[in-house]
């Protein structure tokens, strides 16, 4: 998707496309949600 300019690399890194449960587990455990708001 990145190679065909459908997604930027930064955006694509937020998604996981797989059917491997061990890969999903690693992704969920290491996932850091994007910072949407900044509070003072």
PQR file of N, CA, C, O and H, with PARSE charges and radii, in Angstrom:
ATOM      1  N   UNK A   1       0.813  -1.195   0.000 -0.4000 1.5000
ATOM      2  CA  UNK A   1       0.000   0.000   0.000 -0.0000 2.0000
ATOM      3  C   UNK A   1       0.857   1.260   0.000  0.5500 1.7000
ATOM      4  O   UNK A   1       0.532   2.250  -0.655 -0.5500 1.4000
ATOM      5  N   UNK A   2       1.942   1.205   0.735 -0.4000 1.5000
ATOM      6  CA  UNK A   2       2.858   2.345   0.767 -0.0000 2.0000
ATOM      7  C   UNK A   2       3.557   2.480  -0.582  0.5500 1.7000
ATOM      8  O   UNK A   2       3.739   3.586  -1.091 -0.5500 1.4000
ATOM      9  H   UNK A   2       2.206   0.401   1.267  0.4000 1.0000
ATOM     10  N   UNK A   3       3.943   1.353  -1.150 -0.4000 1.5000
ATOM     11  CA  UNK A   3       4.668   1.371  -2.427 -0.0000 2.0000
ATOM     12  C   UNK A   3       3.838   1.988  -3.553  0.5500 1.7000
ATOM     13  O   UNK A   3       4.390   2.554  -4.497 -0.5500 1.4000
ATOM     14  H   UNK A   3       3.796   0.454  -0.736  0.4000 1.0000
ATOM     15  N   UNK A   4       2.512   1.877  -3.451 -0.4000 1.5000
ATOM     16  CA  UNK A   4       1.628   2.410  -4.492 -0.0000 2.0000
ATOM     17  C   UNK A   4       0.975   3.729  -4.076  0.5500 1.7000
ATOM     18  O   UNK A   4      -0.026   4.150  -4.656 -0.5500 1.4000
ATOM     19  H   UNK A   4       2.064   1.418  -2.684  0.4000 1.0000
ATOM     20  N   UNK A   5       1.562   4.376  -3.055 -0.4000 1.5000
ATOM     21  CA  UNK A   5       1.087   5.680  -2.567 -0.0000 2.0000
ATOM     22  C   UNK A   5      -0.364   5.668  -2.100  0.5500 1.7000
ATOM     23  O   UNK A   5      -1.058   6.681  -2.190 -0.5500 1.4000
ATOM     24  H   UNK A   5       2.374   4.034  -2.584  0.4000 1.0000
ATOM     25  N   UNK A   6      -0.824   4.515  -1.600 -0.4000 1.5000
ATOM     26  CA  UNK A   6      -2.173   4.435  -1.048 -0.0000 2.0000
ATOM     27  C   UNK A   6      -2.179   4.907   0.407  0.5500 1.7000
ATOM     28  O   UNK A   6      -3.136   5.539   0.852 -0.5500 1.4000
ATOM     29  H   UNK A   6      -0.261   3.692  -1.527  0.4000 1.0000
ATOM     30  N   UNK A   7      -1.107   4.598   1.147 -0.4000 1.5000
ATOM     31  CA  UNK A   7      -0.940   5.025   2.535 -0.0000 2.0000
ATOM     32  C   UNK A   7       0.462   5.558   2.736  0.5500 1.7000
ATOM     33  O   UNK A   7       1.404   5.127   2.071 -0.5500 1.4000
ATOM     34  H   UNK A   7      -0.330   4.085   0.785  0.4000 1.0000
ATOM     35  N   UNK A   8       0.596   6.497   3.657 -0.4000 1.5000
ATOM     36  CA  UNK A   8       1.925   6.929   4.065 -0.0000 2.0000
ATOM     37  C   UNK A   8       2.488   5.872   5.008  0.5500 1.7000
ATOM     38  O   UNK A   8       1.724   5.177   5.678 -0.5500 1.4000
ATOM     39  H   UNK A   8      -0.169   6.848   4.198  0.4000 1.0000
ATOM     40  N   UNK A   9       3.802   5.740   5.070 -0.4000 1.5000
ATOM     41  CA  UNK A   9       4.442   4.724   5.911 -0.0000 2.0000
ATOM     42  C   UNK A   9       4.041   4.881   7.374  0.5500 1.7000
ATOM     43  O   UNK A   9       3.815   3.890   8.067 -0.5500 1.4000
ATOM     44  H   UNK A   9       4.422   6.305   4.526  0.4000 1.0000
ATOM     45  N   UNK A  10       3.953   6.118   7.843 -0.4000 1.5000
ATOM     46  CA  UNK A  10       3.578   6.366   9.240 -0.0000 2.0000
ATOM     47  C   UNK A  10       2.158   5.864   9.528  0.5500 1.7000
ATOM     48  O   UNK A  10       1.900   5.319  10.601 -0.5500 1.4000
ATOM     49  H   UNK A  10       4.137   6.923   7.280  0.4000 1.0000
ATOM     50  N   UNK A  11       1.258   6.043   8.593 -0.4000 1.5000
ATOM     51  CA  UNK A  11      -0.123   5.578   8.755 -0.0000 2.0000
ATOM     52  C   UNK A  11      -0.191   4.062   8.651  0.5500 1.7000
ATOM     53  O   UNK A  11      -0.900   3.424   9.430 -0.5500 1.4000
ATOM     54  H   UNK A  11       1.468   6.486   7.721  0.4000 1.0000
ATOM     55  N   UNK A  12       0.522   3.484   7.718 -0.4000 1.5000
ATOM     56  CA  UNK A  12       0.503   2.038   7.530 -0.0000 2.0000
ATOM     57  C   UNK A  12       1.045   1.298   8.745  0.5500 1.7000
ATOM     58  O   UNK A  12       0.634   0.169   9.012 -0.5500 1.4000
ATOM     59  H   UNK A  12       1.098   4.002   7.086  0.4000 1.0000
ATOM     60  N   UNK A  13       1.959   1.915   9.485 -0.4000 1.5000
ATOM     61  CA  UNK A  13       2.532   1.275  10.672 -0.0000 2.0000
ATOM     62  C   UNK A  13       1.506   1.095  11.783  0.5500 1.7000
ATOM     63  O   UNK A  13       1.731   0.313  12.707 -0.5500 1.4000
ATOM     64  H   UNK A  13       2.293   2.833   9.268  0.4000 1.0000
ATOM     65  N   UNK A  14       0.392   1.799  11.711 -0.4000 1.5000
ATOM     66  CA  UNK A  14      -0.652   1.704  12.737 -0.0000 2.0000
ATOM     67  C   UNK A  14      -1.587   0.530  12.502  0.5500 1.7000
ATOM     68  O   UNK A  14      -2.390   0.202  13.376 -0.5500 1.4000
ATOM     69  H   UNK A  14       0.208   2.434  10.961  0.4000 1.0000
ATOM     70  N   UNK A  15      -1.502  -0.111  11.342 -0.4000 1.5000
ATOM     71  CA  UNK A  15      -2.388  -1.206  10.979 -0.0000 2.0000
ATOM     72  C   UNK A  15      -1.616  -2.518  10.909  0.5500 1.7000
ATOM     73  O   UNK A  15      -0.415  -2.536  10.637 -0.5500 1.4000
ATOM     74  H   UNK A  15      -0.850   0.156  10.632  0.4000 1.0000
ATOM     75  N   UNK A  16      -2.321  -3.606  11.156 -0.4000 1.5000
ATOM     76  CA  UNK A  16      -1.715  -4.929  11.039 -0.0000 2.0000
ATOM     77  C   UNK A  16      -2.663  -5.812  10.246  0.5500 1.7000
ATOM     78  O   UNK A  16      -3.828  -5.963  10.615 -0.5500 1.4000
ATOM     79  H   UNK A  16      -3.297  -3.591  11.376  0.4000 1.0000
ATOM     80  N   UNK A  17      -2.179  -6.389   9.173 -0.4000 1.5000
ATOM     81  CA  UNK A  17      -2.962  -7.303   8.361 -0.0000 2.0000
ATOM     82  C   UNK A  17      -2.309  -8.678   8.446  0.5500 1.7000
ATOM     83  O   UNK A  17      -1.287  -8.925   7.807 -0.5500 1.4000
ATOM     84  H   UNK A  17      -1.232  -6.267   8.873  0.4000 1.0000
ATOM     85  N   UNK A  18      -2.903  -9.575   9.240 -0.4000 1.5000
ATOM     86  CA  UNK A  18      -2.349 -10.915   9.401 -0.0000 2.0000
ATOM     87  C   UNK A  18      -3.405 -11.854   9.963  0.5500 1.7000
ATOM     88  O   UNK A  18      -4.405 -11.408  10.525 -0.5500 1.4000
ATOM     89  H   UNK A  18      -3.734  -9.374   9.759  0.4000 1.0000
ATOM     90  N   UNK A  19      -3.181 -13.145   9.812 -0.4000 1.5000
ATOM     91  CA  UNK A  19      -4.038 -14.134  10.464 -0.0000 2.0000
ATOM     92  C   UNK A  19      -3.221 -14.971  11.448  0.5500 1.7000
ATOM     93  O   UNK A  19      -3.690 -16.005  11.924 -0.5500 1.4000
ATOM     94  H   UNK A  19      -2.369 -13.507   9.356  0.4000 1.0000
ATOM     95  N   UNK A  20      -2.015 -14.529  11.750 -0.4000 1.5000
ATOM     96  CA  UNK A  20      -1.120 -15.201  12.689 -0.0000 2.0000
ATOM     97  C   UNK A  20      -1.332 -14.618  14.092  0.5500 1.7000
ATOM     98  O   UNK A  20      -1.002 -13.460  14.347 -0.5500 1.4000
ATOM     99  H   UNK A  20      -1.635 -13.689  11.364  0.4000 1.0000
ATOM    100  N   UNK A  21      -1.890 -15.440  15.002 -0.4000 1.5000
ATOM    101  CA  UNK A  21      -2.219 -14.950  16.339 -0.0000 2.0000
ATOM    102  C   UNK A  21      -1.002 -14.482  17.126  0.5500 1.7000
ATOM    103  O   UNK A  21      -1.109 -13.537  17.908 -0.5500 1.4000
ATOM    104  H   UNK A  21      -2.158 -16.381  14.795  0.4000 1.0000
ATOM    105  N   UNK A  22       0.137 -15.110  16.942 -0.4000 1.5000
ATOM    106  CA  UNK A  22       1.330 -14.667  17.666 -0.0000 2.0000
ATOM    107  C   UNK A  22       1.773 -13.286  17.180  0.5500 1.7000
ATOM    108  O   UNK A  22       2.259 -12.474  17.967 -0.5500 1.4000
ATOM    109  H   UNK A  22       0.223 -15.878  16.306  0.4000 1.0000
ATOM    110  N   UNK A  23       1.607 -13.027  15.910 -0.4000 1.5000
ATOM    111  CA  UNK A  23       1.936 -11.710  15.360 -0.0000 2.0000
ATOM    112  C   UNK A  23       0.965 -10.647  15.891  0.5500 1.7000
ATOM    113  O   UNK A  23       1.368  -9.523  16.191 -0.5500 1.4000
ATOM    114  H   UNK A  23       1.212 -13.686  15.271  0.4000 1.0000
ATOM    115  N   UNK A  24      -0.307 -11.012  16.004 -0.4000 1.5000
ATOM    116  CA  UNK A  24      -1.313 -10.100  16.557 -0.0000 2.0000
ATOM    117  C   UNK A  24      -1.000  -9.789  18.011  0.5500 1.7000
ATOM    118  O   UNK A  24      -1.091  -8.637  18.435 -0.5500 1.4000
ATOM    119  H   UNK A  24      -0.634 -11.925  15.761  0.4000 1.0000
ATOM    120  N   UNK A  25      -0.630 -10.812  18.779 -0.4000 1.5000
ATOM    121  CA  UNK A  25      -0.310 -10.621  20.197 -0.0000 2.0000
ATOM    122  C   UNK A  25       0.856  -9.646  20.376  0.5500 1.7000
ATOM    123  O   UNK A  25       0.788  -8.743  21.209 -0.5500 1.4000
ATOM    124  H   UNK A  25      -0.556 -11.748  18.434  0.4000 1.0000
ATOM    125  N   UNK A  26       1.906  -9.824  19.608 -0.4000 1.5000
ATOM    126  CA  UNK A  26       3.069  -8.932  19.687 -0.0000 2.0000
ATOM    127  C   UNK A  26       2.660  -7.508  19.315  0.5500 1.7000
ATOM    128  O   UNK A  26       3.076  -6.553  19.970 -0.5500 1.4000
ATOM    129  H   UNK A  26       1.961 -10.558  18.931  0.4000 1.0000
ATOM    130  N   UNK A  27       1.859  -7.365  18.281 -0.4000 1.5000
ATOM    131  CA  UNK A  27       1.414  -6.041  17.838 -0.0000 2.0000
ATOM    132  C   UNK A  27       0.598  -5.347  18.925  0.5500 1.7000
ATOM    133  O   UNK A  27       0.819  -4.169  19.208 -0.5500 1.4000
ATOM    134  H   UNK A  27       1.521  -8.141  17.749  0.4000 1.0000
ATOM    135  N   UNK A  28      -0.342  -6.066  19.536 -0.4000 1.5000
ATOM    136  CA  UNK A  28      -1.202  -5.484  20.573 -0.0000 2.0000
ATOM    137  C   UNK A  28      -0.389  -5.111  21.806  0.5500 1.7000
ATOM    138  O   UNK A  28      -0.612  -4.054  22.398 -0.5500 1.4000
ATOM    139  H   UNK A  28      -0.522  -7.022  19.306  0.4000 1.0000
ATOM    140  N   UNK A  29       0.546  -5.961  22.197 -0.4000 1.5000
ATOM    141  CA  UNK A  29       1.349  -5.686  23.390 -0.0000 2.0000
ATOM    142  C   UNK A  29       2.277  -4.491  23.194  0.5500 1.7000
ATOM    143  O   UNK A  29       2.587  -3.790  24.158 -0.5500 1.4000
ATOM    144  H   UNK A  29       0.727  -6.819  21.717  0.4000 1.0000
ATOM    145  N   UNK A  30       2.716  -4.252  21.989 -0.4000 1.5000
ATOM    146  CA  UNK A  30       3.655  -3.155  21.757 -0.0000 2.0000
ATOM    147  C   UNK A  30       2.988  -1.915  21.160  0.5500 1.7000
ATOM    148  O   UNK A  30       3.666  -0.934  20.853 -0.5500 1.4000
ATOM    149  H   UNK A  30       2.464  -4.821  21.206  0.4000 1.0000
ATOM    150  N   UNK A  31       1.668  -1.953  20.995 -0.4000 1.5000
ATOM    151  CA  UNK A  31       0.957  -0.843  20.358 -0.0000 2.0000
ATOM    152  C   UNK A  31       0.913   0.379  21.265  0.5500 1.7000
ATOM    153  O   UNK A  31       0.576   0.277  22.445 -0.5500 1.4000
ATOM    154  H   UNK A  31       1.117  -2.750  21.244  0.4000 1.0000
ATOM    155  N   UNK A  32       1.249   1.511  20.714 -0.4000 1.5000
ATOM    156  CA  UNK A  32       1.121   2.786  21.404 -0.0000 2.0000
ATOM    157  C   UNK A  32       0.156   3.630  20.579  0.5500 1.7000
ATOM    158  O   UNK A  32       0.453   3.967  19.433 -0.5500 1.4000
ATOM    159  H   UNK A  32       1.522   1.594  19.755  0.4000 1.0000
ATOM    160  N   UNK A  33      -0.997   3.973  21.151 -0.4000 1.5000
ATOM    161  CA  UNK A  33      -1.961   4.739  20.365 -0.0000 2.0000
ATOM    162  C   UNK A  33      -1.417   6.114  19.999  0.5500 1.7000
ATOM    163  O   UNK A  33      -0.621   6.685  20.744 -0.5500 1.4000
ATOM    164  H   UNK A  33      -1.238   3.699  22.081  0.4000 1.0000
ATOM    165  N   UNK A  34      -1.838   6.641  18.869 -0.4000 1.5000
ATOM    166  CA  UNK A  34      -1.365   7.968  18.469 -0.0000 2.0000
ATOM    167  C   UNK A  34      -1.885   9.032  19.427  0.5500 1.7000
ATOM    168  O   UNK A  34      -2.995   8.923  19.948 -0.5500 1.4000
ATOM    169  H   UNK A  34      -2.485   6.177  18.264  0.4000 1.0000
ATOM    170  N   UNK A  35      -1.085  10.047  19.650 -0.4000 1.5000
ATOM    171  CA  UNK A  35      -1.493  11.136  20.523 -0.0000 2.0000
ATOM    172  C   UNK A  35      -2.399  12.061  19.712  0.5500 1.7000
ATOM    173  O   UNK A  35      -1.962  12.696  18.753 -0.5500 1.4000
ATOM    174  H   UNK A  35      -0.184  10.136  19.227  0.4000 1.0000
ATOM    175  N   UNK A  36      -3.648  12.122  20.110 -0.4000 1.5000
ATOM    176  CA  UNK A  36      -4.611  12.925  19.370 -0.0000 2.0000
ATOM    177  C   UNK A  36      -4.744  14.335  19.927  0.5500 1.7000
ATOM    178  O   UNK A  36      -4.987  15.286  19.185 -0.5500 1.4000
ATOM    179  H   UNK A  36      -4.003  11.606  20.889  0.4000 1.0000
ATOM    180  N   UNK A  37      -4.583  14.460  21.232 -0.4000 1.5000
ATOM    181  CA  UNK A  37      -4.709  15.769  21.872 -0.0000 2.0000
ATOM    182  C   UNK A  37      -3.518  16.010  22.767  0.5500 1.7000
ATOM    183  O   UNK A  37      -2.927  15.079  23.314 -0.5500 1.4000
ATOM    184  H   UNK A  37      -4.386  13.688  21.835  0.4000 1.0000
ATOM    185  N   UNK A  38      -3.183  17.253  22.905 -0.4000 1.5000
ATOM    186  CA  UNK A  38      -2.113  17.632  23.829 -0.0000 2.0000
ATOM    187  C   UNK A  38      -2.718  18.521  24.906  0.5500 1.7000
ATOM    188  O   UNK A  38      -3.339  19.544  24.615 -0.5500 1.4000
ATOM    189  H   UNK A  38      -3.663  18.010  22.460  0.4000 1.0000
ATOM    190  N   UNK A  39      -2.527  18.114  26.139 -0.4000 1.5000
ATOM    191  CA  UNK A  39      -3.041  18.880  27.263 -0.0000 2.0000
ATOM    192  C   UNK A  39      -1.903  19.633  27.924  0.5500 1.7000
ATOM    193  O   UNK A  39      -0.770  19.155  27.968 -0.5500 1.4000
ATOM    194  H   UNK A  39      -2.023  17.283  26.374  0.4000 1.0000
ATOM    195  N   UNK A  40      -2.208  20.799  28.432 -0.4000 1.5000
ATOM    196  CA  UNK A  40      -1.186  21.607  29.094 -0.0000 2.0000
ATOM    197  C   UNK A  40      -1.064  21.215  30.530  0.5500 1.7000
ATOM    198  O   UNK A  40      -0.251  21.785  31.258 -0.5500 1.4000
ATOM    199  H   UNK A  40      -3.129  21.188  28.396  0.4000 1.0000
TER
END
